[in-house]
Amino acid sequence: WKSFLGMMKATATTPPLFQSKLLCLSLLYLFTSLFLALYSSLSSTKCLFRSSPFDPIQSPLFNYPPAYGEHKYAIPTLRSSCTSPVFFSDYWMVLEEIQEFNRNSSSLGSSVLKYKQGNADSFGGNFSTKERISYFDHQDEGVEIPCGFFKDFPISNSDRMAMEKCNGVVVVSAIFNDHDKIRQPRGLGSKTLDHVCFFMFIDEATLKGLDYHNIISRKSNEYKVGAWRIIKVSSENLYENAAMNGVIPKYLVHRLFPNSKYSIWIDAKMQLVVDPLLLIHSLVIVEDADMAISRHPLYVHTMEEAMATARWKKWWDVDSLKTQMETYCENGLMPWTPNKLPYPSDVPDSALILRKHGVATKLFSCLLFNELEAFNPRDQLAFAYVRDRMNPKLKLNMFDVEVFEQVAVEYRHNLKHGGPSVAQRSKTKRASSDFYVNGSCSKCEKYLLQMWGESHD
C-alpha cells in the first residue's frame, strides 16, 4: 500500500510527458531551434550574427528637446544580404579579451613612431610633394614623421587631460559649422561606458546651435551630452575650411589620444547601433587587421571617385583635383586590379574607421593627413595612393558596405537656410570620363586606359 501511494505521488508530481530525459532534451532542442529560426526570420539582415544577447542598455542615454530633431532625415537602406557576414562573439568574452589587450600594451607592438616637431604657418606643416614622398618608406625607426601639430591644437587643458586618460578604446566624431546633429550610440553593453570613451569635437558655430536648443549650457566649464564628452575647438586658429578641421580628429586620433589602444571614428552623420567593443573585436582583432573600413558602394578606382567629386561639386576647385590626380599618377598610382589583392578596392567609405594603434596604422594616418592638407579634405582620393606606396604595409580589412549599413544608421546633414531641400538632393551617379575632357591627361593616360580596359600591361 505504501509502495502504491509512493508511485501515485511520483506520478502526481511529475507529469508523464517529462519523465523521459530523451523527450525533455528533444523538446528543449525543438524550442531552441524555433526561437533561432524566428530570430533569423525577423532579422533585417544576414550580415550580423550574435552568439548570445549582450545585455544592452535599455534606457536612452540622453533626452533631446523635440525641436532638435536628432532622428530626422534618416537615409533608408535596401540591402538585405551580404557575401561576408560578421560574427560577434559573446559580449562578456569580448570585454575580457579587450581588457587583456589593453593591459598588455606589447600586444600592439614595441615599435614607436616618432613625430617631427616645430612651428609652421599651418597645422600640418605644408610639406612639398617631394618631402611628403620621402616619408612613405619608413624603414628607419629613428626618422621623425610629420604628423600635424605644427600649430597648437586649441582646446582646454581639462579636455586635454581627459583625452590623455583614455587608455583603452575611444570613439571619436566631430561637428564643425553646425553641419550635423549629435546622436547617441545604441546597443551598448552594460559595462561599455566604463571601458570606452566617447569624444565629440565641435566648433563655435556648433556650440551656438547646441546652446540654442538648450542641450548645452555655455556657462559650464565642461560639456557632456549623453555618452559624448564634447570638446570645444577654437577652429579659427586652424583651417578656414571646416571639413579640414574635422580631418584632424579623424586621422590624428592617435595623437589626440596618445594612450588609447584602439579607436573608432564615426562621421557625425552616422549613429552607431552596435557596441564598439564588438565591432573592434570582430572587424579588427579577429581579422588580425591594423584597420577596418568599408568599401565604397559604387566605386572601385580612385579616378572614379575623383570624377564624381568634380561632377557633383564635392570640392569646388576642379583644377586642383586634376593636379592632385596627375601628381598621384606621376608617382605610381594605378587603378585597382586583382594584383592589389588582398586589398579588394581602392575606394573606401570612410564614414566609419576602426583602428588598432600600431605603427602601420599611425604611419598611414600621418601620411594621409599630409596629403589632405596638401590638396583637399576628400580623403578617399588619397587613400589608395598612400596605402599602396607606404612601407610597412597596412593590414586592412575592407568589409562589405552591407555590413557598414547595419552597424550604423546614416542621416542627412543639417539643412542650411537657403540651401537645397532634401527632396532636391539626388544620389551620386557613376562618373564618366568628362573629368579630363578639357584638360591634359598625359600623366594619367596609362591609368585611364587601364581603368577603361584598353590596356592590360
C-alpha positions in Angstrom: 0.0 0.0 0.0 2.8 2.4 0.9 4.6 1.5 -2.4 1.4 2.2 -4.3 1.0 5.6 -2.6 4.6 6.4 -3.4 4.1 5.6 -7.1 0.9 7.7 -7.1 2.7 10.6 -5.5 5.6 10.5 -8.0 3.1 10.3 -10.9 1.2 13.3 -9.5 4.3 15.4 -9.1 6.0 14.5 -12.4 3.7 14.5 -15.5 4.4 11.5 -17.7 5.4 13.9 -20.5 8.5 14.9 -18.6 9.5 11.5 -17.2 11.7 10.8 -20.2 15.1 12.6 -20.3 15.3 12.0 -24.1 11.9 13.6 -24.6 12.9 16.6 -22.5 16.1 17.1 -24.4 14.2 16.8 -27.7 11.7 19.4 -26.6 14.5 21.8 -25.5 16.2 21.3 -28.9 12.9 22.0 -30.7 12.1 25.2 -28.8 15.6 26.4 -29.2 15.5 25.8 -32.9 12.2 27.5 -33.3 13.5 30.5 -31.4 16.6 30.8 -33.6 14.5 30.4 -36.7 12.1 33.1 -35.6 15.1 35.4 -34.7 16.6 34.7 -38.1 13.4 35.3 -40.0 12.7 38.6 -38.2 16.3 39.9 -38.6 16.6 42.6 -41.3 20.0 41.3 -42.5 22.1 38.3 -42.8 25.3 40.3 -42.3 25.4 40.3 -38.5 25.3 37.3 -36.2 25.5 37.2 -32.4 26.2 34.1 -30.4 24.2 35.4 -27.5 22.4 38.6 -26.3 24.9 41.1 -24.9 22.9 42.8 -22.1 22.2 46.2 -23.8 21.4 49.4 -22.0 17.7 49.8 -22.3 17.2 53.4 -21.2 18.0 56.4 -23.6 21.4 58.0 -22.9 20.1 61.5 -23.3 16.6 63.1 -23.8 16.8 65.7 -26.6 14.2 68.5 -26.9 11.7 67.6 -29.7 12.8 70.7 -31.7 16.3 69.4 -32.0 15.2 66.6 -34.4 18.2 64.3 -33.9 16.5 61.4 -35.7 15.1 63.4 -38.7 16.1 62.5 -42.3 17.4 59.0 -41.8 18.5 57.5 -45.1 16.9 54.1 -45.7 19.0 51.1 -46.8 17.6 48.4 -49.0 20.3 45.8 -48.9 19.1 42.5 -47.3 22.1 40.2 -47.7 25.9 40.2 -48.0 28.7 38.0 -49.2 30.8 38.0 -46.0 28.7 38.2 -42.8 30.2 39.3 -39.5 30.0 37.1 -36.4 30.1 38.7 -33.0 31.4 36.8 -30.0 29.8 36.8 -26.6 29.9 40.3 -25.1 31.5 39.3 -21.8 34.2 37.3 -23.5 34.9 40.3 -25.8 35.1 42.7 -22.9 37.6 40.5 -21.0 39.7 39.9 -24.1 40.0 43.6 -25.0 40.8 44.4 -21.4 43.6 41.9 -21.5 44.9 43.5 -24.7 44.8 46.9 -23.1 46.7 45.7 -20.0 49.3 44.1 -22.2 50.3 47.0 -24.5 53.1 44.9 -26.0 50.4 43.1 -28.0 50.2 46.2 -30.2 53.9 46.1 -31.0 57.0 47.5 -29.3 58.0 50.0 -32.1 57.2 53.6 -31.5 56.6 56.2 -34.3 58.4 59.5 -33.7 56.9 62.7 -34.8 58.5 65.8 -36.3 58.3 68.9 -34.1 58.5 72.6 -34.9 56.4 75.6 -35.8 54.8 76.4 -39.1 52.1 78.6 -40.7 49.7 75.6 -41.0 48.7 72.9 -38.6 50.2 70.2 -40.9 53.4 72.0 -41.9 52.5 72.3 -45.6 55.2 70.0 -47.0 56.1 69.7 -50.7 55.3 66.6 -52.7 59.0 65.5 -52.7 59.1 65.9 -48.9 55.9 64.0 -48.4 57.0 61.1 -50.6 60.3 60.8 -48.7 58.5 59.6 -45.6 56.5 56.8 -47.3 59.2 54.2 -46.9 59.6 54.1 -43.1 62.5 51.6 -42.7 64.5 53.6 -40.1 62.6 53.8 -36.8 64.7 56.8 -35.8 63.3 59.0 -38.6 60.7 61.6 -37.4 57.4 61.7 -39.4 55.5 64.9 -40.0 52.1 64.3 -38.4 50.4 67.7 -37.7 50.6 69.8 -34.6 53.0 72.3 -36.1 50.5 74.8 -34.5 48.8 74.3 -31.2 45.6 72.3 -31.2 43.3 74.9 -29.4 41.4 73.0 -26.7 41.2 73.5 -22.9 43.7 71.9 -20.5 40.9 70.0 -18.8 39.8 68.4 -22.1 43.4 67.6 -22.9 43.9 65.8 -19.6 40.7 63.8 -20.1 41.8 62.7 -23.6 45.2 61.6 -22.2 43.4 59.5 -19.6 41.5 57.5 -22.2 43.7 54.4 -22.3 41.5 51.7 -23.9 39.0 52.2 -26.7 38.0 55.6 -27.9 35.1 56.5 -30.2 35.6 59.9 -31.9 33.4 62.2 -34.0 33.3 65.8 -34.9 30.8 68.5 -36.0 32.1 71.7 -37.4 30.0 74.6 -38.8 26.8 73.1 -37.2 26.7 70.6 -40.1 25.2 67.6 -38.2 23.3 66.6 -35.1 24.7 64.8 -32.0 23.2 61.3 -31.9 23.6 58.8 -29.1 25.1 55.3 -29.7 22.7 52.5 -29.4 23.1 48.8 -28.4 25.8 49.4 -25.8 26.6 46.6 -23.4 26.0 47.3 -19.7 29.8 47.8 -19.0 30.8 49.5 -22.2 30.7 53.1 -20.9 33.1 52.0 -18.2 35.7 51.0 -20.7 35.0 53.1 -23.8 35.5 56.8 -24.1 33.2 58.9 -26.4 34.5 62.2 -27.6 32.8 64.7 -29.9 34.8 67.7 -31.3 32.8 70.9 -32.1 33.5 74.5 -33.1 31.8 77.8 -32.0 29.1 77.6 -34.7 28.0 74.1 -33.5 28.2 75.2 -29.8 25.8 78.1 -30.6 23.3 75.6 -32.1 23.5 73.3 -29.1 23.1 76.3 -26.8 20.1 77.5 -28.8 18.4 74.1 -28.4 19.2 74.1 -24.6 21.3 70.9 -25.0 24.5 72.6 -23.6 24.8 75.5 -21.2 27.7 77.7 -22.3 28.2 78.7 -18.7 29.5 75.2 -17.9 33.3 74.6 -18.0 32.9 71.0 -19.4 30.2 69.7 -21.7 28.6 66.3 -21.7 25.7 65.1 -23.9 24.7 61.5 -23.1 27.7 59.3 -23.9 29.6 62.0 -25.6 32.1 64.3 -23.9 32.1 67.5 -26.0 35.4 69.2 -26.8 35.2 72.8 -27.9 37.9 73.6 -30.6 38.8 77.2 -31.5 38.8 76.4 -35.2 39.6 80.0 -36.2 43.2 79.1 -35.2 43.3 76.1 -37.5 42.0 75.9 -41.1 39.5 78.1 -42.9 37.7 75.0 -44.3 35.6 73.3 -41.6 35.9 69.9 -43.3 39.7 70.1 -43.0 39.4 70.9 -39.2 37.3 67.7 -39.0 40.1 65.7 -40.6 42.4 66.4 -37.5 40.4 64.2 -35.1 39.5 61.8 -37.9 43.1 60.9 -38.9 45.2 62.1 -36.0 43.2 60.4 -33.3 46.3 58.5 -32.2 48.0 61.9 -31.3 45.0 63.4 -29.6 44.5 60.2 -27.6 48.1 59.0 -27.1 47.3 56.3 -24.6 44.4 54.7 -26.4 45.0 51.2 -27.9 42.0 51.2 -30.3 39.8 53.8 -31.9 36.6 54.1 -33.9 36.0 57.2 -36.0 32.4 57.7 -37.0 31.1 60.7 -39.1 28.6 62.8 -37.2 26.0 62.0 -39.9 26.1 58.4 -38.6 24.6 56.8 -35.5 26.4 53.8 -34.1 23.9 51.0 -33.4 26.3 48.1 -32.4 28.5 48.1 -29.3 32.0 49.4 -30.2 33.7 46.6 -28.3 32.0 44.0 -30.5 33.0 46.0 -33.6 36.6 46.3 -32.7 36.8 42.6 -31.8 35.1 41.2 -34.9 36.4 43.6 -37.5 40.0 44.3 -36.2 41.1 41.7 -33.6 39.6 38.6 -35.1 40.7 39.6 -38.6 44.2 40.4 -37.4 43.9 43.8 -39.1 45.6 47.2 -38.4 42.5 49.0 -39.7 38.9 48.1 -40.8 36.9 50.3 -43.2 34.0 49.7 -45.6 34.3 49.5 -49.3 32.7 52.3 -51.3 29.2 51.1 -52.5 29.8 52.3 -56.1 33.4 52.9 -56.9 36.5 50.7 -57.1 39.0 53.0 -58.8 40.4 56.3 -57.3 39.8 58.1 -60.6 36.1 57.2 -60.4 35.8 58.9 -57.1 37.8 61.9 -58.4 35.4 62.3 -61.3 32.4 62.1 -59.0 34.0 64.7 -56.7 34.3 67.1 -59.6 30.9 66.3 -61.2 28.9 66.6 -58.1 30.9 69.6 -56.8 32.1 67.9 -53.6 35.2 70.0 -54.0 34.9 73.4 -55.7 38.4 73.6 -57.3 38.4 71.2 -60.2 41.8 72.3 -61.4 43.3 71.3 -58.1 41.6 67.9 -58.3 43.3 67.4 -61.7 46.6 68.5 -60.3 46.2 66.1 -57.4 45.4 63.1 -59.6 48.2 63.9 -62.0 50.6 64.1 -59.1 49.5 60.7 -57.9 49.6 59.1 -61.4 53.1 60.5 -61.9 54.2 58.9 -58.7 52.8 55.4 -59.3 49.1 55.4 -58.6 47.3 52.8 -60.9 43.7 51.6 -61.0 42.6 48.6 -58.9 43.3 45.2 -60.4 43.4 41.7 -58.8 47.2 42.3 -58.4 46.3 44.6 -55.5 44.7 41.8 -53.5 44.2 41.3 -50.6 43.0 44.9 -50.9 39.6 44.5 -52.7 39.1 48.1 -53.7 40.9 51.4 -54.0 38.0 53.5 -52.6 36.6 53.2 -49.1 33.6 54.7 -47.4 35.4 56.5 -44.7 32.4 57.4 -42.5 33.4 54.6 -40.2 37.1 53.7 -39.5 38.3 51.2 -36.9 41.9 51.2 -35.9 44.5 49.4 -33.8 47.0 52.0 -32.7 50.1 50.2 -34.0 53.0 51.6 -36.1 51.5 50.8 -39.5 48.2 52.5 -38.7 49.8 55.6 -37.2 52.1 55.9 -40.2 49.2 55.6 -42.6 47.2 58.2 -40.7 50.1 60.7 -40.7 50.9 60.2 -44.4 47.2 60.5 -45.4 46.7 63.6 -43.3 49.7 65.3 -45.0 48.1 64.6 -48.4 44.8 66.0 -47.3 46.4 69.3 -46.2 48.4 69.5 -49.4 45.3 69.1 -51.6 41.8 68.9 -50.0 39.9 67.0 -47.3 38.4 64.4 -49.7 40.2 61.5 -48.0 39.0 58.9 -50.5 41.2 60.4 -53.2 44.5 59.9 -51.3 43.6 56.6 -49.7 44.9 54.1 -52.2 47.9 56.3 -53.1 49.2 56.3 -49.5 48.1 52.7 -48.8 49.9 51.3 -51.9 53.1 53.2 -51.5 53.7 53.1 -47.8 56.1 50.7 -46.1 55.5 48.8 -43.7 52.3 47.6 -45.4 48.9 48.1 -43.8 46.9 45.0 -42.8 43.5 46.3 -44.0 40.0 44.8 -43.6 37.8 46.4 -46.2 34.4 44.9 -45.3 31.2 44.9 -47.3 29.1 48.0 -47.5 26.1 45.9 -46.4 27.9 45.4 -43.0 28.5 49.1 -42.7 24.9 49.9 -43.3 23.9 47.5 -40.5 26.2 48.8 -37.8 25.4 52.4 -38.3 22.4 54.5 -39.4 23.1 57.3 -41.8 21.3 60.7 -41.7 21.3 63.7 -43.9 23.3 66.7 -43.0 21.6 69.7 -41.4 19.7 71.8 -43.9 21.1 75.3 -44.2 18.9 78.3 -44.8 18.5 78.9 -48.5 20.2 75.6 -49.4 18.7 72.7 -51.3 15.8 70.8 -49.7 16.1 67.1 -49.0 13.8 66.3 -52.0 16.0 68.3 -54.3 19.1 66.2 -53.5 19.8 63.2 -55.7 22.0 60.2 -55.2 25.5 60.2 -56.7 25.7 58.7 -60.1 28.6 56.8 -61.6 31.1 59.3 -63.0 32.3 59.1 -66.6 35.4 60.3 -68.4 34.4 64.0 -68.6 36.7 64.8 -65.7 39.5 65.1 -68.3 37.7 66.4 -71.4 39.0 69.9 -71.3 42.4 69.3 -69.6 45.6 67.5 -70.1 45.6 63.9 -69.0 49.1 62.9 -70.1 50.3 61.9 -66.7 47.2 59.8 -66.1 46.9 58.3 -69.6 48.1 54.9 -68.6 45.9 54.9 -65.6 42.8 55.8 -67.6 43.5 53.3 -70.4 43.9 50.5 -67.9 40.8 51.6 -66.0 38.7 51.7 -69.2 40.0 48.3 -70.2 42.1 49.4 -73.2 45.4 48.3 -71.7 46.4 45.2 -69.9 50.1 46.0 -69.3 
